[in-house]
Amino acid sequence: MLAPLLLLWPMSIGVTWVVAQGIANRPYDRDLGELARAVAQRVVVHTELSREVRVPATVTAMVVDVLRGEDSGSIHYQVLGLRGELVAGDRELIVPVDGQIEPGVLRYRDDELHGEAVRVAYLWMAMPVEAGEQYPLVQVAETLDRRSRLATEIIKGVILPQFVILPVAVVLVWLALARGLAPLNELQRRIRQRESHDLSPIEERDAPEEVGPLVRAINDLLARLDHSISAQKHFLADAAHQMKTPLAGLRTQAELAQREIDAGGDAQAVKRSLQQIARSSERAAHMVNQLLAMARAEDREQALRQQEINLATIAVETVEDFVPKALDKRIDLGYEGPGADDHVARLRGQPVLVRELIRNLVDNALQYTPAGGAVTVRVLVDPFGQVAVLQVEDTGPGITPAERELVFQPFYRALGTNVDGSGLGLAIVREIATAHGADLTVEDAQPRGAHGTSPGTRFTVRFPVDGVDAPPA
């Protein structure tokens, strides 16, 4: 705030000087004009022998009287006759060059006389003129001494008080800002003294009223950050707990195999231990892959790198990848919808994440569907072109309404199931659906209790297709 004050000070001096010049000119111009009119009134035109202009001696006496004033500058006058001849006064005054002569109209101009700047009041006398004659001219010029002295006095009267007011204003601004910013400095000190793990809200009562909205915004950010860090800590704790089981199995089976070999045991026992080690390694690798998929799903930058993809193509390829696993479990895995070469189920998305979403839904359905069951993947086309719909339906035990929200939490497994899994598949599905602005719902595949069969589960994902061109005819 001090910098603008110091910048405005010289600007105010310049503006004051211009205004003072205008104030000083007005009264002196008025006096100079009156003197010019007085001289013009005393000019006489004689016509006895020939028309000529004469100036009585009283004019010179009147100008001398003006010069006797204490505050007078140098005054010069000039009177020109009907033929432009000098009748009286100073020959050095320049005849004005006017585009149009208006007799009797008093005018002013700035000029130079004897090397000095002068202010000139002049008028062409209004009288009848004959052919070859011109209107007599009266000019009165005054040096700028008096005007400069008056302007200087005005400047002194305005500027000198500023030399006192400006330092006082600087001190007052300094004190006011220091006092006003004291609570903010105290707030800054308290925030700097906080521990890195302290995410509790800032006390708004101790903050200045002006920064109240800022404090509330920071508190909101701290609350969201605290929730995010708590969720990450919970996720890491669950991940570490889940990794313990396959790693402990690996260690146990390795120790058993080693003892069998040291004791000269049969090869079958060693083979079973090695098979168990392979299964534990597979579960650990699956867990790591799921954790990596979860990290990719939570990566917002990757989700923003979207391109136009064909949902049917990705769904068909994913189903083909799971055919061997479905055959091993004796499950009927099928696909319903447009072909992989059709262009009717297009959307904008991240292909890697969309493929991961379908893989997790199909893998989850195969995990919970008993042998002899069926898993169906569908791609439905919206006739209005608003959404592209993906459905994965199975004939498993289903999910109770009370658990349909819980199954999307990391490491949660439905009650009453002994399925071996990481508990991350559906959490990854929700993250990817959210990143693509898709709507994810879960429901029973068929009414409960119908024909005494399992209700099954149907997951439906509705992808928006905004920004995708209409398919070719």
Residue pairs with C-beta under 8 A, 6 or more apart in sequence:
1 173
1 177
2 170
2 173
2 174
5 166
5 169
5 170
5 173
9 162
9 166
12 162
13 155
13 159
16 154
16 155
16 158
16 159
17 151
17 155
20 150
20 151
20 154
20 155
20 158
21 147
21 151
23 150
23 151
23 154
24 147
24 148
24 150
24 151
24 154
25 119
25 147
28 119
28 142
28 146
28 147
28 150
29 108
29 119
29 121
32 108
32 119
32 121
32 140
32 142
33 106
33 108
33 121
35 63
35 66
35 75
35 77
35 121
35 140
36 77
36 106
36 121
36 122
36 123
36 138
36 139
36 140
37 106
37 123
38 62
39 55
39 59
39 62
39 63
39 77
39 79
39 138
39 140
40 123
40 125
40 138
42 55
42 56
42 58
42 59
42 62
43 53
43 54
43 55
43 59
43 79
43 87
43 125
43 136
43 138
44 53
44 54
44 55
44 56
45 51
45 52
45 53
45 54
45 82
45 127
45 136
46 52
46 53
46 54
51 82
51 130
51 133
52 81
52 82
53 79
53 80
53 81
53 82
53 87
53 136
54 87
55 79
55 87
55 88
55 89
59 77
59 79
59 88
60 88
63 75
63 77
66 72
66 75
67 74
67 75
71 146
71 149
72 146
73 142
73 143
73 144
73 145
73 146
74 116
74 142
74 143
74 145
75 140
75 141
75 142
75 143
76 89
76 90
76 92
76 93
76 113
76 118
76 140
76 141
76 142
77 88
77 89
77 90
77 138
77 139
77 140
77 141
78 86
78 88
78 89
78 90
78 91
78 93
78 137
78 138
78 139
78 141
79 86
79 87
79 88
79 89
79 136
79 137
79 138
79 139
80 86
80 87
80 95
80 136
80 137
81 87
81 136
82 129
82 133
82 134
82 135
82 136
83 132
83 133
83 134
84 95
84 134
87 136
89 139
90 113
90 141
92 113
92 114
93 111
93 113
93 120
93 139
93 141
94 111
95 137
96 107
96 109
96 120
96 122
96 137
96 139
98 107
101 124
101 135
102 124
103 123
103 124
103 125
103 126
103 127
103 135
104 123
104 124
104 125
104 126
105 123
105 124
106 121
106 122
106 123
107 121
107 122
107 123
108 119
108 120
108 121
108 122
109 119
109 120
109 122
110 117
110 118
110 119
110 120
111 117
111 118
111 119
111 120
111 141
112 118
113 141
116 143
116 144
117 143
117 144
118 141
118 142
118 143
118 144
119 141
119 142
119 144
119 147
120 139
120 140
120 141
121 139
121 140
121 141
122 137
122 138
122 139
122 140
123 137
123 138
124 135
124 136
124 137
125 135
125 136
125 137
125 138
126 135
127 135
127 136
129 135
180 208
183 206
183 207
183 208
184 207
184 208
184 211
186 206
187 202
187 206
187 207
187 208
187 211
187 215
190 202
190 206
191 202
199 222
199 223
199 225
199 226
199 229
200 222
201 219
201 222
201 223
202 215
202 218
202 219
202 222
204 212
204 215
204 216
204 219
207 215
235 410
238 410
238 411
239 287
239 291
239 411
241 411
242 287
242 411
242 422
242 423
243 284
243 287
245 283
246 280
246 281
246 283
246 284
246 287
247 280
247 284
249 276
249 277
249 279
249 280
249 283
250 277
250 280
250 281
250 284
253 273
253 274
253 276
253 277
253 280
254 273
254 277
256 269
256 273
257 270
257 273
257 274
257 277
259 265
260 266
260 269
260 270
260 273
261 270
283 420
286 422
287 422
287 424
290 422
290 424
290 425
290 428
291 424
293 356
293 360
293 424
293 428
294 410
294 424
294 427
294 428
294 431
296 302
296 352
296 353
296 356
297 303
297 353
297 356
297 428
297 431
297 432
297 435
298 431
300 435
302 350
302 352
302 353
303 350
303 353
303 432
303 435
303 436
305 350
306 348
306 349
306 350
306 436
307 348
307 349
307 350
307 351
308 346
308 347
308 348
308 468
309 346
309 347
309 348
309 349
309 351
309 354
310 340
310 342
310 343
310 345
310 346
311 345
311 346
311 347
311 354
311 379
311 388
311 390
311 463
312 337
312 338
312 339
312 340
312 342
312 344
312 345
312 379
313 340
313 341
314 351
314 354
314 355
314 358
315 335
315 337
315 358
315 377
315 379
315 390
316 335
316 339
316 340
317 340
317 355
318 355
318 358
318 359
318 362
318 377
319 333
319 334
319 335
319 362
319 377
321 359
322 333
322 359
322 362
322 363
322 366
323 333
325 366
326 332
326 333
326 366
326 375
329 366
329 369
329 371
330 371
330 372
331 366
331 369
331 371
331 372
331 373
331 374
331 375
332 373
332 374
332 375
333 362
333 366
333 374
333 375
333 377
334 374
334 375
334 376
334 377
335 376
335 377
335 378
335 379
336 376
336 377
336 378
336 379
337 345
337 377
337 378
337 379
337 380
337 381
338 344
338 345
338 379
338 381
343 471
343 472
344 381
344 471
345 379
345 381
345 388
346 388
346 465
346 468
346 471
347 388
347 436
347 463
347 464
347 465
347 468
348 465
348 466
348 467
348 468
349 436
349 463
350 435
350 436
353 432
353 435
353 436
354 432
354 436
356 428
356 432
357 428
357 429
357 432
357 433
357 461
358 377
358 390
358 392
360 425
360 426
360 428
360 429
361 390
361 392
361 425
361 429
361 459
361 461
362 375
362 377
362 392
363 425
364 392
364 421
364 425
364 426
364 429
365 375
365 392
365 393
365 394
365 396
365 457
365 459
366 375
366 394
367 419
367 420
367 421
368 394
368 396
368 397
368 414
368 417
368 419
368 457
369 375
369 394
369 395
369 396
370 395
370 396
373 394
373 395
373 396
374 394
374 395
375 392
375 393
375 394
375 395
376 391
376 392
376 393
376 394
377 390
377 391
377 392
378 389
378 390
378 391
378 392
378 393
379 388
379 389
379 390
379 391
380 388
380 389
380 390
380 391
381 388
381 389
382 388
382 389
382 465
385 465
385 470
386 464
386 465
387 462
387 463
387 464
387 465
388 462
388 463
388 465
389 460
389 461
389 462
389 463
390 460
390 461
390 463
391 458
391 459
391 460
391 461
392 458
392 459
393 445
393 456
393 457
393 458
393 459
394 445
394 456
394 457
394 458
395 445
395 453
395 454
395 456
396 454
396 456
396 457
397 414
397 416
397 417
397 454
397 455
398 444
398 445
398 448
398 454
398 455
398 456
398 457
399 407
399 414
399 442
399 457
400 414
403 414
403 415
404 442
404 443
406 412
407 414
407 426
407 442
408 426
408 427
408 429
408 430
408 440
409 427
410 423
410 424
410 427
411 422
411 423
411 424
411 427
412 423
412 427
413 419
413 421
413 423
429 440
429 459
429 461
430 440
433 439
433 440
433 461
436 463
436 464
437 463
437 464
438 461
438 462
438 463
438 464
439 461
439 462
440 459
440 460
440 461
441 459
441 460
442 457
442 458
442 459
442 460
443 457
443 458
443 460
444 455
444 456
444 457
444 458
445 455
445 456
445 457
445 458
446 453
446 455
446 456
447 455
448 455
